């Protein structure tokens, strides 16, 4: 039996699997002996592929981390390094996005392991704080818009009805064109108000296969935007989730349609699905979650609206209602999920995360 097999089959650290913080165990040569699921998620790697690999290949050799590791080995004492800039790497050496970490290194003597690293990403802490602030702000905005929609809806009905009565009294066809403008615009505004209010309808949860749902969206996009190429990158092992089928279809369709419109009907959209373990969604921790990414190669979101893209009536497209992404966010939040976006010229990625069943109660204590 190889040393790697021995580590895999007889790890005394299985209890670390349930921790929300990322933990890595190293031997005296700074080779990786164990990574918990939170560390796998943080560095976007598989533990199996990295067992026996030097830590430096995973995070590089930032001086602050090197000093923390050497001090812990030399003095047999715990040390913490703050705001350490590391660059994640794939097993083939391909660099990933840099991130800043706090890292506590604790000497141990268990099963050949010498150091325990507890890694806390500063970026994620700041992101969580920012998301919480944005959620409060957006909820206030949605309540304001919803109240306005209720107030506007009734007068609109009166305006439309009065225009219809006036039209019946007019003999001049040219004047009737003006009443038709009033009626058509009132109908358009009524539809807008209804869409603003529709995100608050009751859910009808049932078992939903995410890939069947995406295929429905793909067909709709293909029918509406023949010049848009749609690529699929699915993890077909994902289990069904519980949700409102129509709400989820509408959320994904709104994002994909927004991407197609931003590319003027010419470009590429990728639907990518992956599992995510030990995910925190809506301030709750889940053993298993689904991650759906909708990626396009369009011009990107304008910087001036990037932080407000989910706000009601905010649109980067002339003539856009600014409701598609607002409704998508509302539907995802009703499913205890999260949605965020990263955008630059040539690549915009919307990431949806939803809780999945894992064979037992999926929700963990916070």
C-alpha positions in Angstrom: 0.0 0.0 0.0 1.4 3.4 -1.0 1.8 6.2 1.5 -1.0 8.1 -0.2 -3.4 5.1 0.1 -2.5 4.9 3.7 -3.4 8.6 4.3 -6.7 8.2 2.4 -7.8 5.0 4.2 -6.7 5.7 7.8 -7.0 9.4 8.3 -7.6 10.2 12.0 -8.9 13.7 11.0 -12.3 12.8 9.6 -13.9 15.2 12.1 -12.3 18.1 10.3 -14.5 17.3 7.3 -17.4 19.1 8.9 -15.5 22.3 9.7 -16.5 25.4 7.7 -12.9 26.8 7.8 -10.3 25.4 5.4 -7.8 23.0 7.0 -4.6 21.5 5.5 -2.3 19.1 7.2 1.4 19.0 6.3 4.3 16.7 7.1 7.8 17.9 8.1 8.7 18.4 4.4 5.7 20.6 3.9 3.9 18.0 1.7 0.1 18.0 1.8 -1.2 15.1 3.8 -4.8 16.1 4.1 -7.3 18.7 2.9 -10.8 19.1 4.3 -13.8 19.8 2.0 -13.7 23.5 2.9 -10.1 23.7 1.7 -11.0 21.9 -1.5 -13.7 24.5 -2.2 -11.5 27.4 -1.3 -8.7 26.4 -3.6 -10.9 24.7 -6.2 -9.0 21.5 -6.1 -9.4 17.8 -5.3 -7.7 16.4 -2.2 -6.9 13.2 -4.0 -4.9 15.1 -6.7 -2.9 17.0 -4.1 -1.9 14.4 -1.5 1.9 14.2 -1.3 2.3 17.5 -3.3 4.4 20.3 -1.8 2.3 23.1 -0.4 4.3 25.6 -2.4 2.8 24.2 -5.7 -0.7 25.0 -4.4 -0.1 28.5 -3.0 3.3 29.6 -4.2 6.0 30.9 -1.8 4.8 34.2 -0.3 7.4 35.3 2.2 4.9 35.9 5.0 3.6 32.3 4.7 7.2 30.9 4.5 8.1 32.7 7.7 5.0 31.5 9.5 5.7 27.8 8.5 9.4 27.9 9.3 8.8 29.6 12.7 6.1 27.0 13.7 8.5 24.1 12.8 11.5 25.7 14.4 9.9 26.9 17.6 7.1 24.3 17.9 4.7 27.2 18.5 1.5 28.4 16.8 1.9 31.4 14.5 -0.6 33.4 12.5 0.1 35.3 9.3 -2.2 38.0 8.3 -3.2 39.3 4.8 -1.0 36.8 2.9 -1.3 37.1 -0.8 -1.3 33.8 -2.6 -1.9 32.6 -6.1 -3.9 29.4 -6.4 -2.5 26.8 -8.9 -4.1 23.8 -10.6 -2.1 20.5 -10.7 -0.8 21.4 -14.1 0.7 24.6 -12.7 -1.9 26.9 -14.3 -2.3 30.0 -12.1 -5.7 31.0 -10.9 -7.1 34.3 -9.4 -5.0 35.6 -6.5 -6.5 35.9 -3.0 -5.6 37.3 0.4 -5.6 34.9 3.4 -5.1 34.8 7.2 -3.3 31.6 8.1 -2.8 30.1 11.5 -0.1 27.4 11.7 -0.2 25.0 14.6 2.5 22.3 15.2 1.1 18.8 15.8 2.5 15.2 16.1 -0.2 12.9 14.8 0.1 10.1 12.2 3.1 11.7 10.6 1.6 15.2 10.3 3.6 18.1 11.6 1.6 21.2 10.9 -2.1 22.1 10.8 -3.0 25.1 8.7 -6.3 26.9 9.3 -6.9 29.2 6.4 -9.4 32.1 6.4 -10.0 34.0 3.2 -10.2 37.7 3.8 -11.8 38.1 0.4 -14.7 35.9 1.4 -15.2 37.7 4.7 -15.4 41.1 2.9 -17.6 39.6 0.3 -20.0 38.2 2.9 -20.2 41.6 4.6 -20.8 43.3 1.3 -23.5 40.8 0.3 -25.2 41.3 3.6 -25.3 45.1 3.2 -26.5 44.8 -0.4 -29.2 42.3 0.6 -30.6 44.8 3.2 -30.4 47.6 0.7 -32.0 45.6 -2.1 -34.8 44.4 0.1 -35.6 48.0 1.0 -35.5 48.9 -2.7 -37.8 46.0 -3.6 -40.3 47.0 -0.9 -40.3 50.6 -2.1 -40.9 49.5 -5.7 -43.6 47.0 -4.7 -45.4 49.7 -2.8 -45.1 52.1 -5.7 -46.4 49.4 -8.1 -49.5 48.9 -6.0 -50.1 52.7 -5.9 -49.6 53.1 -9.7 -51.6 50.0 -10.7 -55.1 51.4 -9.8 -54.7 54.9 -11.5 -53.5 53.1 -14.6 -56.7 51.2 -14.8 -58.6 54.4 -14.6 -56.5 56.0 -17.3 -57.0 53.0 -19.6 -60.8 52.9 -19.0 -61.2 56.6 -19.6 -59.2 56.4 -22.9 -61.5 53.5 -24.0 -64.6 55.6 -23.2 -63.2 58.6 -25.0 -62.4 56.5 -28.1 -66.0 55.5 -28.4 -67.1 59.1 -28.5 -64.6 60.1 -31.2 -65.5 60.0 -34.9 -62.1 61.2 -36.1 -59.8 58.2 -36.9 -56.7 60.4 -36.4 -57.8 61.2 -32.9 -58.4 57.6 -32.2 -54.7 56.9 -32.8 -53.9 59.1 -29.8 -56.3 57.1 -27.6 -54.7 53.9 -28.8 -51.4 55.2 -27.7 -52.8 55.9 -24.3 -54.3 52.4 -24.0 -51.2 50.6 -25.3 -48.9 52.5 -23.0 -51.2 51.9 -20.0 -51.1 48.2 -20.9 -47.3 48.3 -21.1 -47.1 49.9 -17.6 -49.7 47.5 -16.2 -47.5 44.6 -17.4 -44.5 46.2 -15.8 -46.3 46.6 -12.5 -47.4 43.0 -12.6 -43.9 41.8 -13.2 -42.7 43.9 -10.2 -45.3 42.2 -8.0 -44.9 38.6 -9.4 -41.8 37.9 -7.5 -43.8 37.7 -4.3 -46.2 34.9 -5.4 -46.3 31.7 -3.4 -43.8 29.0 -4.4 -44.9 25.6 -5.6 -42.0 23.3 -4.7 -41.3 19.9 -6.3 -38.4 17.8 -7.4 -36.5 19.5 -10.2 -33.6 18.2 -12.4 -31.4 21.2 -13.0 -30.2 19.9 -16.4 -33.7 19.4 -17.7 -34.5 22.9 -16.6 -31.4 24.3 -18.3 -32.2 22.4 -21.5 -35.6 24.1 -21.5 -33.8 27.5 -21.3 -31.3 26.5 -24.0 -34.1 25.7 -26.4 -35.8 29.1 -25.7 -32.6 31.0 -26.2 -31.8 29.1 -29.4 -35.3 29.9 -30.8 -35.1 33.6 -29.9 -31.4 34.2 -30.7 -30.3 31.9 -33.5 -26.8 33.6 -33.7 -25.9 32.7 -30.1 -24.0 29.5 -29.6 -24.8 27.6 -26.4 -22.3 25.2 -24.8 -23.0 22.8 -22.0 -20.6 21.7 -19.3 -22.7 19.5 -17.0 -21.9 17.4 -13.9 -24.6 14.8 -14.5 -24.1 13.2 -11.1 -25.9 16.1 -9.4 -29.1 15.0 -7.6 -32.5 16.6 -8.1 -33.2 19.7 -6.0 -36.4 20.9 -4.5 -37.8 24.1 -5.9 -40.4 25.9 -7.9 -39.7 24.8 -11.5 -41.3 27.9 -13.2 -39.4 30.3 -10.9 -36.1 28.6 -11.5 -36.6 28.5 -15.3 -37.5 32.2 -15.3 -34.4 33.0 -13.2 -32.0 31.2 -15.5 -33.8 32.4 -18.6 -33.6 36.0 -17.5 -29.9 35.8 -17.0 -29.3 34.0 -20.3 -31.6 36.3 -22.3 -29.9 39.3 -20.7 -26.5 37.9 -21.9 -27.8 37.3 -25.4 -29.2 40.8 -25.6 -25.9 42.3 -24.4 -24.1 40.4 -27.2 -26.7 41.7 -29.7 -27.6 38.1 -30.5 -24.1 37.1 -31.6 -21.8 35.3 -29.2 -21.4 32.3 -26.9 -23.2 31.3 -23.6 -21.9 28.4 -21.4 -24.0 26.6 -18.9 -21.8 24.9 -16.3 -22.9 22.9 -13.3 -20.8 21.6 -10.4 -21.4 20.4 -6.8 -20.2 22.4 -3.9 -19.6 21.0 -0.5 -19.9 22.8 2.8 -21.6 25.9 1.3 -22.9 28.9 3.2 -26.1 30.2 1.6 -28.4 32.8 3.1 -26.4 32.6 6.4 -27.0 28.9 6.6 -24.4 26.2 6.1 -25.2 23.2 3.9 -23.3 20.0 3.3 -24.0 20.0 -0.4 -25.0 22.7 -2.9 -25.4 23.1 -6.6 -23.4 25.7 -8.5 -24.7 26.8 -11.8 -22.7 29.3 -13.9 -24.0 31.2 -16.9 -21.0 32.6 -18.7 -21.0 34.8 -21.8 -18.3 36.4 -23.9 -20.0 39.7 -24.4 -18.8 43.2 -23.7 -19.3 42.9 -19.9 -21.3 45.0 -17.5 -20.5 48.8 -17.4 -18.5 49.7 -14.3 -21.0 52.4 -13.3 -23.8 49.9 -12.9 -21.9 46.8 -11.9 -22.6 47.1 -8.2 -26.3 47.9 -8.9 -27.1 45.4 -11.5 -29.6 43.5 -9.4 -31.4 46.7 -8.4 -34.9 47.2 -9.8 -35.1 49.4 -13.0 -31.3 49.4 -13.5 -30.4 48.3 -17.0 -27.3 48.4 -19.1 -29.3 48.2 -22.3 -31.2 51.0 -24.0 -34.9 50.2 -23.7 -34.4 47.5 -21.1 -36.9 47.3 -18.2 -34.2 46.6 -15.5 -36.4 43.9 -14.0 -35.0 40.6 -15.4 -32.0 40.3 -13.0 -34.0 41.7 -10.1 -36.6 38.9 -10.5 -33.9 36.3 -11.0 -32.3 37.4 -7.7 -35.6 37.4 -5.9 -36.5 33.8 -7.1 -33.1 32.5 -6.2 -33.3 34.0 -2.7 -36.7 32.4 -2.2 -34.9 29.1 -2.7 -32.4 29.8 0.1 -29.8 30.3 -2.7 -27.3 33.0 -3.7 -26.5 34.7 -7.0 -23.5 36.9 -7.8 -21.7 38.2 -10.8 -18.1 38.8 -12.0 -17.7 40.8 -15.2 -15.0 42.1 -17.5 -14.8 42.8 -21.2 -15.1 39.4 -23.0 -16.4 37.4 -19.9 -19.4 37.8 -17.7 -20.2 35.0 -15.2 -23.4 34.8 -13.2 -23.1 32.1 -10.4 -26.2 30.6 -8.8 -25.8 28.4 -5.8 -28.8 26.3 -4.4 -28.9 23.8 -1.6 -29.1 20.1 -2.5 -30.2 17.0 -0.6 -27.3 15.0 0.7 -29.0 11.8 2.0 -29.5 13.3 5.5 -30.6 16.7 6.8 -28.5 19.0 4.5 -28.5 22.1 6.8 -25.7 22.3 9.3 -25.5 24.3 12.4 -23.9 27.7 11.7 
